[in-house]
Amino acid sequence: MATKLKILKPVLKSRAEVERVVNETVAAQIRREALVAKRDAELLAVNKKHGTEIDELGEEMETNLTLLEQWADANEVEFGDARSLVINTHRIGYRYGNPTVKPAGKLTFKAVIKTIKDIGGDLAKKFLRVKTELDKETVLATGRLLESPDDDTRATAAAELETIGCEIAQSETFYLDPAREGQADTTIATKVA
C-alpha cells in the first residue's frame, strides 16, 4: 500500500488554488509519461543494437561449454580427486548442486504422496504436511450477505464473521484522472526484444 504524505494544515484555501494544483499535477504527469516513453524508446534502441550480438555470444558459450563437458566426461582421469582442472589459468570442473528431492525411478510426487497416505501412521506424520489457509473468497461472500434484505441472513453473516474474528474492509483512495483529449500518444507499442 502506498504511503500517504500527511499535511498538518490545509494549504489550499480557494477553488483557484485547487485548479492551479490540478493543472500542475496533470502537467507533471504528462511530462513524466513522456519521459518514461522516451526512456523506453532508448532502451529498445539499445536492446536492438546489442541484443543480437549478446544472444550470439550466449549461444557460442553454451556450445563451447557442452563441448568441454563432453570432453571432461570422456577424460575423467585428467581431473583426479579434485573434480576440477586448470587450463591456461582457467578452471573447469564439476560442482555439486544443492540436494533436491525427486521421486525414485518412474514414480511421480503424486504417487509418492499416495503411497505415504496409504501407509499412514508415523511415516505420514513425518513426511506429509498439511497447509491450512483462510478461504478469503468465502469470507468475502459472507461479507456480501451483510447487505442482504433479509434480517436473519444479515445477522447470521455478522455472527459468523465475528466468531471467526474477521471483518470486511474496503479503502478509498483519492485520485486525479487527467483529461487526455488532444494529448499526443506517448506510449511505445513495440515489444522489447
C-alpha positions in Angstrom: 0.0 0.0 0.0 1.3 3.5 -0.9 2.4 5.8 1.9 0.3 8.9 2.1 2.0 12.3 2.7 0.3 13.9 5.6 -0.1 17.6 5.6 -0.8 19.1 9.0 -2.5 22.3 7.9 -4.8 22.6 4.8 -2.7 24.6 2.3 -5.3 25.0 -0.5 -7.9 27.6 0.6 -9.6 28.6 -2.6 -11.0 26.9 -5.7 -8.5 28.9 -7.8 -5.6 27.3 -5.8 -7.1 23.8 -6.3 -7.4 24.4 -10.0 -3.8 25.6 -10.1 -2.6 22.4 -8.3 -4.7 20.2 -10.5 -3.2 21.8 -13.6 0.3 21.5 -12.2 -0.2 17.9 -11.3 -1.6 17.0 -14.7 1.3 18.8 -16.5 3.8 16.9 -14.3 2.0 13.5 -15.0 2.0 14.1 -18.8 5.7 15.2 -18.7 6.6 12.1 -16.7 4.7 9.8 -19.1 6.6 11.4 -22.0 9.9 10.9 -20.3 9.1 7.3 -19.5 8.2 6.7 -23.1 11.4 8.4 -24.2 13.4 6.2 -21.8 11.6 3.1 -23.0 12.4 4.0 -26.7 16.1 4.5 -25.8 16.2 1.1 -24.0 14.5 -0.5 -27.0 17.2 1.0 -29.3 20.0 -0.2 -27.1 18.5 -3.7 -26.9 18.2 -3.8 -30.7 21.7 -2.5 -31.1 23.4 -5.1 -28.8 20.8 -7.8 -28.4 21.8 -9.9 -31.5 25.5 -10.0 -30.5 24.7 -10.8 -26.9 22.4 -13.7 -28.0 25.1 -15.0 -30.4 27.8 -14.9 -27.7 25.5 -16.7 -25.3 24.9 -19.4 -27.9 28.6 -19.7 -28.5 29.3 -20.0 -24.8 26.6 -22.7 -24.4 28.0 -24.7 -27.4 31.6 -24.5 -26.0 30.6 -25.5 -22.5 28.7 -28.5 -24.0 31.9 -29.5 -25.9 34.1 -29.0 -22.8 31.7 -31.1 -20.7 31.7 -33.9 -23.3 35.5 -33.9 -23.3 35.5 -33.9 -19.4 33.1 -36.8 -19.3 35.4 -38.8 -21.6 38.6 -37.8 -19.8 37.8 -38.1 -16.1 41.3 -39.2 -15.3 42.5 -35.7 -16.1 40.6 -34.3 -13.2 41.7 -36.6 -10.4 40.0 -36.3 -7.0 39.6 -32.6 -7.2 36.9 -32.8 -9.9 38.4 -29.7 -11.5 41.3 -28.9 -13.8 43.2 -25.7 -14.5 43.8 -24.9 -18.2 45.6 -21.7 -19.2 44.9 -20.3 -15.7 41.1 -21.0 -16.1 39.4 -23.7 -14.0 36.9 -26.2 -15.4 35.3 -28.9 -13.5 32.2 -30.3 -11.7 30.4 -28.7 -8.8 27.7 -30.4 -6.6 24.4 -28.5 -6.6 22.1 -28.3 -3.6 20.5 -31.6 -2.6 17.0 -32.0 -4.1 14.2 -34.4 -3.6 12.9 -36.3 -6.6 10.7 -39.4 -7.0 12.7 -42.6 -7.5 12.5 -44.4 -10.8 9.4 -43.6 -12.8 7.3 -42.5 -9.8 5.7 -39.1 -9.6 5.3 -37.0 -6.5 1.6 -37.7 -6.6 2.3 -41.5 -6.4 4.8 -40.9 -3.6 2.2 -39.0 -1.6 -0.4 -41.6 -2.2 2.0 -44.3 -1.0 2.7 -42.4 2.2 -1.0 -41.8 2.8 -1.7 -45.5 2.3 1.0 -46.5 4.8 -0.2 -43.8 7.2 1.0 -43.8 10.8 4.4 -42.3 11.8 5.6 -42.2 8.2 2.7 -40.0 7.2 3.2 -37.7 10.2 6.9 -37.5 9.4 6.8 -37.0 5.6 3.5 -35.2 4.9 2.4 -31.8 5.9 -1.0 -30.1 5.6 -1.2 -26.5 4.7 -4.3 -24.7 6.1 -5.3 -21.4 4.7 -8.1 -19.0 5.2 -10.7 -19.2 2.4 -10.9 -15.4 1.8 -13.3 -15.8 -1.1 -15.8 -17.4 1.3 -15.2 -14.7 3.9 -15.9 -12.0 1.2 -19.0 -13.9 0.1 -20.2 -14.0 3.7 -19.5 -10.2 3.9 -21.7 -9.6 0.9 -24.5 -11.2 2.9 -24.3 -8.3 5.3 -26.1 -6.2 2.6 -28.9 -8.8 2.3 -32.5 -7.5 2.6 -33.2 -10.5 4.9 -32.6 -9.7 8.6 -31.8 -13.3 9.5 -29.2 -13.6 6.7 -27.5 -10.4 7.8 -27.5 -11.4 11.4 -26.1 -14.9 10.6 -23.3 -13.4 8.4 -22.4 -10.8 11.1 -22.3 -13.5 13.8 -20.1 -15.8 11.6 -17.6 -13.0 10.8 -17.5 -12.0 14.5 -17.0 -15.6 15.6 -14.1 -16.2 13.3 -12.6 -12.8 14.0 -12.8 -11.2 10.5 -14.3 -8.1 9.2 -14.6 -6.8 5.6 -12.6 -3.7 4.9 -12.5 -1.5 1.8 -10.4 1.5 1.5 -11.0 4.6 -0.6 -8.2 6.4 -2.3 -8.1 9.9 -3.8 -7.3 10.2 -7.5 -6.8 12.7 -10.2 -7.7 11.5 -13.7 -6.3 13.8 -16.4 -8.4 14.6 -19.5 -6.5 13.1 -22.4 -8.3 14.7 -25.4 -5.8 16.2 -27.8 -2.8 14.8 -25.9 -0.1 13.2 -28.1 0.3 9.5 -27.7 3.5 8.8 -25.7 3.3 5.0 -25.4 5.5 2.6 -27.2 3.7 -0.2 -29.0 6.9 -2.1 -30.0 7.8 -5.1 -27.9 11.3 -5.1 -26.3 13.5 -7.9 -27.7 
